[in-house]
């Protein structure tokens, strides 16, 4: 409930507090098996046309936490295209993509893409 209180009052809290809280909520929901809810909520934000790079990072992270590595990687590439200066540095995306490379090397998609 405290997460939602802070998130619903975005204008009255500092950006850093707002986005840190958003990231914590995503991590918590993932820990309790609510990955699809995270993905759905982030997709809605992206589809509304956000110009905030961190929202793309949250979507990448949501897919990654759900074990949907191909989707995480594809959205990572979209974030770089949309935000070339900041798209690489969101929500631990560099770590996420590093792990994606290792994970995808083991799959047929990964072998084609990374080899």
Phi and psi restraints in degrees (value plus and minus 20) as a CYANA .aco file:
   2 UNK   PHI     -84.2   -44.2
   2 UNK   PSI     -55.9   -15.9
   3 UNK   PHI     -78.7   -38.7
   3 UNK   PSI     -70.5   -30.5
   4 UNK   PHI     -84.0   -44.0
   4 UNK   PSI     -54.4   -14.4
   5 UNK   PHI     -82.9   -42.9
   5 UNK   PSI     -65.7   -25.7
   6 UNK   PHI     -87.6   -47.6
   6 UNK   PSI     -65.8   -25.8
   7 UNK   PHI     -83.4   -43.4
   7 UNK   PSI     -58.7   -18.7
   8 UNK   PHI     -93.8   -53.8
   8 UNK   PSI     -33.8     6.2
   9 UNK   PHI    -132.2   -92.2
   9 UNK   PSI      24.8    64.8
  10 UNK   PHI     -71.2   -31.2
  10 UNK   PSI     -61.6   -21.6
  11 UNK   PHI     -87.8   -47.8
  11 UNK   PSI     -41.0    -1.0
  12 UNK   PHI    -120.7   -80.7
  12 UNK   PSI     -17.9    22.1
  13 UNK   PHI    -142.6  -102.6
  13 UNK   PSI     136.7   176.7
  14 UNK   PHI     -84.8   -44.8
  14 UNK   PSI     128.1   168.1
  15 UNK   PHI     -72.9   -32.9
  15 UNK   PSI     -66.4   -26.4
  16 UNK   PHI     -81.2   -41.2
  16 UNK   PSI     -60.5   -20.5
  17 UNK   PHI     -85.5   -45.5
  17 UNK   PSI     -64.2   -24.2
  18 UNK   PHI     -78.5   -38.5
  18 UNK   PSI     -72.5   -32.5
  19 UNK   PHI     -92.0   -52.0
  19 UNK   PSI     -52.8   -12.8
  20 UNK   PHI     -84.0   -44.0
  20 UNK   PSI     -61.6   -21.6
  21 UNK   PHI     -84.2   -44.2
  21 UNK   PSI     -62.0   -22.0
  22 UNK   PHI     -78.8   -38.8
  22 UNK   PSI     -65.3   -25.3
  23 UNK   PHI     -83.3   -43.3
  23 UNK   PSI     -59.6   -19.6
  24 UNK   PHI     -86.1   -46.1
  24 UNK   PSI     -58.6   -18.6
  25 UNK   PHI     -85.1   -45.1
  25 UNK   PSI     -61.8   -21.8
  26 UNK   PHI     -80.4   -40.4
  26 UNK   PSI     -65.0   -25.0
  27 UNK   PHI     -83.3   -43.3
  27 UNK   PSI     -63.1   -23.1
  28 UNK   PHI     -83.3   -43.3
  28 UNK   PSI     -67.4   -27.4
  29 UNK   PHI     -80.5   -40.5
  29 UNK   PSI     -58.2   -18.2
  30 UNK   PHI     -83.1   -43.1
  30 UNK   PSI     -62.8   -22.8
  31 UNK   PHI     -79.8   -39.8
  31 UNK   PSI     -48.8    -8.8
  32 UNK   PHI    -123.1   -83.1
  32 UNK   PSI      -2.5    37.5
  33 UNK   PHI      62.4   102.4
  33 UNK   PSI       0.6    40.6
  34 UNK   PHI    -122.9   -82.9
  34 UNK   PSI      20.3    60.3
  35 UNK   PHI     -82.4   -42.4
  35 UNK   PSI     -60.0   -20.0
  36 UNK   PHI     -84.4   -44.4
  36 UNK   PSI     -55.3   -15.3
  37 UNK   PHI     -83.2   -43.2
  37 UNK   PSI     -63.8   -23.8
  38 UNK   PHI     -77.4   -37.4
  38 UNK   PSI     -69.3   -29.3
  39 UNK   PHI     -81.2   -41.2
  39 UNK   PSI     -67.1   -27.1
  40 UNK   PHI     -79.5   -39.5
  40 UNK   PSI     -66.4   -26.4
  41 UNK   PHI     -84.0   -44.0
  41 UNK   PSI     -61.7   -21.7
  42 UNK   PHI     -89.4   -49.4
  42 UNK   PSI     -58.1   -18.1
  43 UNK   PHI     -81.6   -41.6
  43 UNK   PSI     -59.8   -19.8
  44 UNK   PHI     -80.8   -40.8
  44 UNK   PSI     -62.4   -22.4
  45 UNK   PHI     -84.2   -44.2
  45 UNK   PSI     -63.8   -23.8
  46 UNK   PHI     -84.8   -44.8
  46 UNK   PSI     -63.1   -23.1
  47 UNK   PHI     -85.6   -45.6
  47 UNK   PSI     -44.0    -4.0
  48 UNK   PHI     -93.8   -53.8
  48 UNK   PSI     -29.6    10.4
  49 UNK   PHI      71.4   111.4
  49 UNK   PSI      17.4    57.4
  50 UNK   PHI     -79.7   -39.7
  50 UNK   PSI     126.8   166.8
  51 UNK   PHI    -130.5   -90.5
  51 UNK   PSI       1.1    41.1
  52 UNK   PHI    -123.4   -83.4
  52 UNK   PSI      95.5   135.5
  53 UNK   PHI     -79.4   -39.4
  53 UNK   PSI     -54.8   -14.8
  54 UNK   PHI     -82.2   -42.2
  54 UNK   PSI     -48.5    -8.5
  55 UNK   PHI     -84.5   -44.5
  55 UNK   PSI     -57.8   -17.8
  56 UNK   PHI     -86.3   -46.3
  56 UNK   PSI     -59.7   -19.7
  57 UNK   PHI     -80.9   -40.9
  57 UNK   PSI     -59.7   -19.7
  58 UNK   PHI     -85.2   -45.2
  58 UNK   PSI     -56.1   -16.1
  59 UNK   PHI     -88.0   -48.0
  59 UNK   PSI     -63.8   -23.8
  60 UNK   PHI     -77.3   -37.3
  60 UNK   PSI     -68.2   -28.2
  61 UNK   PHI     -82.3   -42.3
  61 UNK   PSI     -58.5   -18.5
  62 UNK   PHI     -84.0   -44.0
  62 UNK   PSI     -64.0   -24.0
  63 UNK   PHI     -84.0   -44.0
  63 UNK   PSI     -63.0   -23.0
  64 UNK   PHI     -81.3   -41.3
  64 UNK   PSI     -67.4   -27.4
  65 UNK   PHI     -83.4   -43.4
  65 UNK   PSI     -46.2    -6.2
  66 UNK   PHI    -102.3   -62.3
  66 UNK   PSI     -23.6    16.4
  67 UNK   PHI      60.3   100.3
  67 UNK   PSI      -6.2    33.8
  68 UNK   PHI    -117.3   -77.3
  68 UNK   PSI      55.3    95.3
  69 UNK   PHI     -89.7   -49.7
  69 UNK   PSI     -57.6   -17.6
  70 UNK   PHI     -82.7   -42.7
  70 UNK   PSI     -65.9   -25.9
  71 UNK   PHI     -83.6   -43.6
  71 UNK   PSI     -60.2   -20.2
  72 UNK   PHI     -79.8   -39.8
  72 UNK   PSI     -64.8   -24.8
  73 UNK   PHI     -85.2   -45.2
  73 UNK   PSI     -63.6   -23.6
  74 UNK   PHI     -82.3   -42.3
  74 UNK   PSI     -61.1   -21.1
  75 UNK   PHI     -91.4   -51.4
  75 UNK   PSI     -50.2   -10.2
  76 UNK   PHI     -80.7   -40.7
  76 UNK   PSI     -65.7   -25.7
  77 UNK   PHI     -82.4   -42.4
  77 UNK   PSI     -59.9   -19.9
  78 UNK   PHI     -83.6   -43.6
  78 UNK   PSI     -57.7   -17.7
  79 UNK   PHI     -86.8   -46.8
  79 UNK   PSI     -58.1   -18.1
  80 UNK   PHI     -85.4   -45.4
  80 UNK   PSI     -60.4   -20.4
  81 UNK   PHI     -83.6   -43.6
  81 UNK   PSI     -63.4   -23.4
  82 UNK   PHI     -96.9   -56.9
  82 UNK   PSI     -56.6   -16.6
  83 UNK   PHI    -148.2  -108.2
  83 UNK   PSI      53.1    93.1
  84 UNK   PHI     -80.5   -40.5
  84 UNK   PSI     -47.3    -7.3
  85 UNK   PHI    -108.8   -68.8
  85 UNK   PSI     -45.7    -5.7
  86 UNK   PHI    -140.1  -100.1
  86 UNK   PSI     -31.2     8.8
  87 UNK   PHI     -81.7   -41.7
  87 UNK   PSI     -40.1    -0.1
  88 UNK   PHI    -109.7   -69.7
  88 UNK   PSI     -27.4    12.6
  89 UNK   PHI    -143.5  -103.5
  89 UNK   PSI      20.1    60.1
  90 UNK   PHI    -138.0   -98.0
  90 UNK   PSI     122.0   162.0
  91 UNK   PHI      26.4    66.4
  91 UNK   PSI      19.4    59.4
  92 UNK   PHI      47.0    87.0
  92 UNK   PSI       7.5    47.5
  93 UNK   PHI     -81.6   -41.6
  93 UNK   PSI     -57.6   -17.6
  94 UNK   PHI     -81.4   -41.4
  94 UNK   PSI     -61.7   -21.7
  95 UNK   PHI     -85.4   -45.4
  95 UNK   PSI     -64.4   -24.4
  96 UNK   PHI     -77.2   -37.2
  96 UNK   PSI     -69.0   -29.0
  97 UNK   PHI     -89.0   -49.0
  97 UNK   PSI     -55.1   -15.1
  98 UNK   PHI     -79.1   -39.1
  98 UNK   PSI     -63.6   -23.6
  99 UNK   PHI     -87.7   -47.7
  99 UNK   PSI     -55.6   -15.6
 100 UNK   PHI     -81.6   -41.6
 100 UNK   PSI     -63.0   -23.0
 101 UNK   PHI     -78.3   -38.3
 101 UNK   PSI     -65.6   -25.6
 102 UNK   PHI     -84.9   -44.9
 102 UNK   PSI     -61.9   -21.9
 103 UNK   PHI     -87.2   -47.2
 103 UNK   PSI     -64.9   -24.9
 104 UNK   PHI     -92.1   -52.1
 104 UNK   PSI     -42.6    -2.6
 105 UNK   PHI     -79.4   -39.4
 105 UNK   PSI     -45.9    -5.9
 106 UNK   PHI    -105.1   -65.1
 106 UNK   PSI     -32.8     7.2
 107 UNK   PHI    -122.5   -82.5
 107 UNK   PSI     145.0   185.0
 108 UNK   PHI     -85.5   -45.5
 108 UNK   PSI     -58.8   -18.8
 109 UNK   PHI     -82.2   -42.2
 109 UNK   PSI     -64.9   -24.9
 110 UNK   PHI     -83.5   -43.5
 110 UNK   PSI     -61.0   -21.0
 111 UNK   PHI     -81.1   -41.1
 111 UNK   PSI     -61.8   -21.8
 112 UNK   PHI     -86.8   -46.8
 112 UNK   PSI     -60.7   -20.7
 113 UNK   PHI     -98.7   -58.7
 113 UNK   PSI     -60.2   -20.2
 114 UNK   PHI    -120.2   -80.2
 114 UNK   PSI     -35.0     5.0
